[in-house]
Amino acid sequence: MTCIIVDDEATARAIVAKHCSSVSDLNVVGEFDNAIDAIKFLNQQDVDVVFLDIHMPGFSGVDFVQTLKNCPKVVLTTSDTEFAIEAYEYEAIVDYMVKPLTAERFAKSVQKIKNALEKKASPVSGSNPKTNTTVEAEKDLYINIDKRLIKLNLHEILVVKAQGDYIDITTENKEYRVHTTLKKIKEKLPDKTFLQIHRSYVINFTKIIDIEDNSVLIKKMVIPISRSNRPELMRRLNLV
């Protein structure tokens, strides 16, 4: 089994890692001090289980579970005993361990993980390969600038920003200002690659280089993410 550890406290991560090392068939493949970095990792690599702290600044353990479309099995680790009943409302959560963790309690949790993984695997035999998602060719976008129609390759568009009665379209090599609204231009952009992440911004999310709690980096541009749009962005990234 493979696992990652997500906890904003270094000491807590070290304790979980120590318990994991005592289990011969449990391999820690990553440790993270925040949920966002863990999600980025899981977008690139599958794991069997996540040891996850509930209370983390900016993006809680519950936000983490709700964001991932295909969430691995989760074991919550926390000092808060009041969340236990609610935790089991989420299918991905298989156990709830209260800190400080003991070897005996950790062993029981590992058994619960194995039982959950066996149950998940039993209905269907064979492998479950991830689907490789690629950006299919889309028709070009035509914009009207000074009574001239200019053709833009959709794949080269990075960011669309609202500027009053205009929008700025930033591509790989150039920027264009168009007299239209963000709403109208958004209707012409394919949902599979473009997403509104702020009232003033639509981005090509396949071009994201990095992501922080409240912003994404595309090329050298830092684009804000609104709180209401962040969950959808996280779901989209999990599909890429």
Disulfide bonds with the S-S distance in Angstrom:
none
